[in-house]
Amino acid sequence: MRQKMDWKEGSSAKRRRVVVIGGGVGGSLVAKSLQFCADVTLIPWASLRSMVEPMFGDRSLINHRDYLPNARVVRSKSIKITESEVSTADGRLFAFDYLVIATGHQDPVPTTKTERLKNNLRQVLGSCKNANHNQKIKSARSILIVGGGPVGVELASEIAIDSPDEKITLVHSGLRLIEFSGPRASEKTLDWLRTKNVDVKLDQLVDLNSLSDGTRLPFFLCTGKPLASSWLEETFLKGNLDRFGRLKVDRCMRVEGRDNIFAVGDITDVQSRNMTTGDQARLFGTKACRGAVKNLKLLKDGGEERKMAVYEPRSVKAIASLGRREALAQIPGAIKSKDLFIGKTRKLIGLKPDIAYS
C-alpha cells in the first residue's frame, strides 16, 4: 500500500502544496524561492571539469538540505504522475496543488557523496565509456574523444589546458564542430583547438565496437544525453511532448493546456528556440525560473492570470567553454565562464561559491 503524503507536519492548511520534480539548477531555484510561502516538496532527478580538476567536482555537488531548511527533500525517483499526485519508487504519494517539472537530461541518481563523485563524469557526458577521471587522463599518452558538440569540445579544451603534453584526438562525424552554431563560430573553435595541438578529424566515424574496456587508449564518447522525459510518455502529459521529448510550454512557463503544471529548464521546448548548451541554460534559464516562481506565487495567492509574467527567450545562439578562462560565445557581447557557472549556481541558491559539499 502506498503512503500518501498530503501535508508537512506542522504546516498550515492554507499553504499551497508545490511539488518540484528535478534537482538541477531550475528545480533547485524554484524550490528555494517558494519554501517559505508554500508547502514545497523537492524530488531530485557540475561536472565536466571535475574529470581534470578533482576538487572542482566537490564544489559542483550540492546537498539540497543545505539551502532548503523549510522544504521536504525526497530521495526517491518519480515514477508516475496524475493530475493531482506524484508517486515515487519507494511507494509514497505526494499530493500537489501545483507541479513543476525540471528533470532536464537523464542522469544517475546517486544517494551518497561517494556515489555522486563516482558518477560525476557520467552526469555530464551522458554516455562515457572507459573513464576513470583524473588519474587515467594524467597517466595516458593519447586520448580519443568522439563527438564534436559542446561537451566534446569543452572536454578536449580542458584536457589540453591541464595536460598540454597529451596527444588528444577529437573525431566528429559532422562537417564542422558545434554545428548548431554559425560557420564562423565553428571555425574559431577549430582554430583554438588546433593551437592547443588537438588533432581534430571532421566527417569521420569511429567503430565503437572496436573499442572495449580493455583498450589501452582512453576514449570518451561525448554524443550527448537524452532528455529525462521518457517517463512522461506513460502519463497524461504524453500529448504535451514534442517529437524530441520536450514539454511544450506557453509564455508563462506553464505546460500547454495545464493551469497548475509548470516546466522549466532543458526539458522545455523554450531552450530549443534560442539556447542550446548547458552553460547557456545555467546563465539565462534562471530568468525563466524566476518568471515561473513569480507566476506560482501569483496564482497560489489568488491573483489574476492576466498579471502573470511572460518569458521572452534571449537571442543567444551558442556558448562553449574553452578551458578555464576563455569561451566561445556567439552572442551580442561577450560572456566567459571560469568555472562552468558552478559558482554562479551556488550563489543563486544561497550557498558560498567556493565551499565544497560535505
N, C-alpha and C positions, 0 to 999 in steps of 0.2 A: 504494500500500500504506500502510495506517495504521501509525503508530508507536505502539507500546504502552508506556505509562509505568507501570511497576509500583512502583518504589521510588525515593525520592530518593537521590541519590548520597551515600554515607556514612551512610545511616540504618540502624538496626538492624532485622533481620528480625522482631524481636519487636514492633516498633511497629505498631500497627494503622493501616490506611490509611483516612483520613476525607476524603471529597470534599464540599466545600460549594459548592453552586450558588447564586449570588446574593451581590452585594457591598454590599447595603444594610445597615441597622442590624443586623438579625437575623443575616445571614450573616457580617458582619464580627465581631460579638461572639463567635459560635461559633468562628470560625477563630482569633481571637486567644486564646481561652480554652484551646484544645486544641493549639496549635502546639508546645508543649514536651513534650507527653506522647503525641503521636500524629504520624503522617506526614500532614500536612494539605496539601490542595490546594484553593485557592480559585479558583473560576471566576466572576468577577464578571458579572452580567447587565446648604442643602438646596435656592438653590432659589427658591421664590416671591419671597422678599424681595430677591433679587439684581436683580430687574427694576426696582425703585425705589431700591435702595441697592446700587450696583455692587460695592463691596468685600465685601458680605455673601456674594456668590457664591463668591469665592475661598476663604473660610473653610469653606464647605459642601462644597468639593471635596477629597476626601481621597485621597492616594496610598496604596494598600493596603500597599505595601512599607515605608511609614514605621512601621507597627505590626505587621508580620508578618515579622520578620527570620528566623524559623525555619520558614517555610511557603512552598510553591510558589504563585505567583500566575500564572494563565493568562490571557493577553489574547486569548481567542477564545471564541466563544459555544458553549454546549452545544447540540447538535442532536439527541442521541439518548441514551437510557439503557437498559441492560439490568439484570438482577438483580445484575450484578457489575461493570459498566463504564459509564463516561460517555465519549461521543465528542464531539469538538469540531469546529467548522467548518474548522479548519486541519489536520484529518486525524489528530489524536492521540487515543489511548485512555488513559483513566485508570481503573485498577482500584481498587475500594474494598472495604473491609470494612463501612464504614458510610457512608451517604449522607445529607446534609442539604440539603433543597430550601428556598430562601429567596428566590425570584425576585420576589416582590411583584407590582408592576404593570409593564406594558410600558413600557420606557424605551429611548431610543437608547443605544448603547454606544460613545461616542467614545473614541479611543485617546490623544489628546493634550490638554494643558491648554487650548489654544485651542479645540479642538473641544468640550471639556466645557463651557467657558464659553458658547460659542455655542449649545449645546443645553440649557443650564441651565434656561431657562424652559420648554421643551417637556417636560422631565423631570417637572416639577411639574404643569403644566396638562394634560398628556396629549394634548390637541387644542387647539392655539393657532395662530390664523392672523394674518398681517399684524402681527407683533410684533417690534419692533426694540429691545426692552429699554428702558433708562432714557431714552435720548435722545428716542425717539418719544413717550413719555409726557410728558416735560418740555415738549416743543415743541407738543403738541396742546392745543387749547382744549376739546375734547369727547372723551370716551372711552365706548365702549359695551362692556359686559360681559354676556355671555349665559350664564346659569346661576347659580342662587341656592343652590348647595350650599356646603360648607365652602370650596372653592377660590375660587369666585366672590365669596363674602362676604369672605374674607381679602384677596383681590386688591383689591376695592373699598375696604376699610378702609385698606390700605397706601397706595394712591394718594391717598386723601382726607387722610391724615395728612401725607404728603410734599408733596402739591401741592393745598393747600386751595382754590386758585382754579380748579382744573379742574372742568368740568361732567361729572359721572360719571352714567351711566345704567346701571342693572342690571336686566336683563329676565329674568324667571323664569317658566317655564310652569306651575309649581305654584301652589297657593293660599297657600302660606306658605314662607318661607325655611328652609333646613336642615330639611327635612321629617322626617328620621328622629328629630329631637329633639322634645320636647314643645311644645305650643302656646305656653306661656309663654316658653320659650327663643326660639322663633321671633319672638315679639312683641318681646322685649327686643332681639334682633338688629336687627329692622326699625327700632325706635325709635333705636338707636345710630347706624345708617347715616343716618337722616334728620336727626339732629342734626349730622351732618357734611356735610349738603347733598347726599347721594347720592339721586338720583331713582330709586326702586325701583318697578318695574312688575310686578305679580303677575298670574298667569293670562293671560299673553300669550306669543305666539310671534314669533320673528324669522325672516323669509325669508332663509335663509343664501345662497340663490342670488343675492340682490340685493346681497350684499356681495362684493367682489372685492379682490384685492391692490392694485388701483389706487384704492380708495376713500380719500377724504380723512379719513374718520373712523376712527381706530384702534379696532379691536374685538378682543375676546378671547373665544374660545369655551371656557368652563370647564365642560364637561359630564362631567368625569371621564375616567379612562383605564382600559382593560381590564386584567384580571389577566394576568400573564405565565405563563399555564398552557396555552395552546393547543398548544404543542409536546408536552405530555404526552399529548395525545389520540392520538398515534401511537405511544405506548409501552405497556408492560404495566401502567402505572398509570392507564390510561384509566378503568377501573372504580372508581377511588378518587376521582374528581372528582364534586362535586355539580353540580346544574344551573346553578350560577353560575360554574363553573370553579374552585372552591376545592377544595383537597385535604382530605379528611376525615381527621382525626387523633383519636387516643384521648387520654385524660387525661395520658398521659406524653409527648405530642407526637410519637408515632410515627404514621406513616401507617397507617390501619386495616388490620390483617391482615399488616403487614410488620414483621418483628422488627428489621431493621437499617436502616430508612429513616425518617428524621425530617423534619419540616417545621416551619418557624417563620415568623412574620410574617403579612403580609396575605394570602398565598396560602392560608392555612389557614382552615377554617370556624370556628375559635375566635374570630376577630375579629368574625364576623357575630353571635355570640351576645351580645356585650356592648359591643364597641368598633367605631367606625365611621369615625374620621378619622385622618389621618396623624399628627397630634400625639399622639393617644392611643396609637397603636402604638409611637411612639418612647418615650413615657413609661412605659406599663405593659407593653408587649410584651417588654421586656427581662427581665421575670420569667419569661416562658415560655421565652425563650432560655436563661436560666441553668438552668432546670429541664431543658431538653434537654441542655445541656452536662453537668450532673450525671449524667444517665442514661447518656450516652455514655461518660463516664469509668467509671461503674459496670460497664457491660456489657463494655467493652473489657478491663477487668481481671478479668473472670470473675465479677462479682458476681451476686447473685440478683435476678431480676426483681421479686420481691415488695418489694424495698427501693427500687424506683425512685420518684423524686419525681413527685408528681401536681400538675398545674397547674390551679388554680381561677381562672377569669377574674374580675376585679373588676367590680362592678356599676356600670360607667361608661356613661353614655349619650351625652354629646356634649361636645366641646371645639372651639372655633373661635377662632383668634387675631383680635383686633380691634386692629390697629395693633401697636406695639412693646410697650406696657406693659399692655395690657388683653386679656382673653379672656373669652369666654362659656363657662362650664363648668357643665354640668348634671350635677353630681356631689355626693356628700356632702362638703361642704367647698369649698375654692376652690383652683384651680390656674391660674397665669398664666404665659404664655410671653413672654419679652422677645425671644427670637431663634429662635422655632420649634424650640426644643430642640436647635439645632445645637451649641451649646456643651456641653450635657449629653452629646450623642452623641460628640463628640470626646473628652471626658473618659472615657467608658465604654471606649474602645479605647486609652486611654493617651496621647492627644495633648493638647497645650495647647489650651484652648478658644478662644484669641484669635489663633492663628497660622495664616496662610493657607497653602494648599497651594502647593508650589513645584516 
